[in-house]
Amino acid sequence: MKYQVLLLLLSILALGVNGLAPQQQYLITYPKDAPQSDLDDFKHAITAAGGQILHEYELIKGFVVKASAQALDTIHTLSQQHAPTIEEDQTVTAQDQGL
């Protein structure tokens, strides 16, 4: 697993996304059977790429990050067995907002 993290960091540096691309908020969720080490590796890779972990959920295996789309794409391609779901963070309402 350490080798994958090193490869990931080198890939991110090679892409030149270390703070150059605009950052947005994303919701990252993992399957229930994903080991905690996968989440920890992903979080470490995000912070190494200049991103931030903004919130960690307790009821689901997930967290909110602020990072560039390129960094997330690179990291997602390295996740093989327990691939995370990555979606742009957005506001969800239960009532009509009168638009």
KALINHU-V648718 format. One record per helix or strand of 2 or more residues. SS is the DSSP state (2 for helix, 1 for strand). FROM is the first residue (numbers start at 1). LEN is the number of residues. If there is no record, write none. Layout:
BEGIN
ss/from/len
SS/FROM/LEN
SS/FROM/LEN
END
This chain:
BEGIN
ss/from/len
2/2/14
1/23/7
2/36/13
1/52/5
1/62/7
2/69/10
1/85/4
END
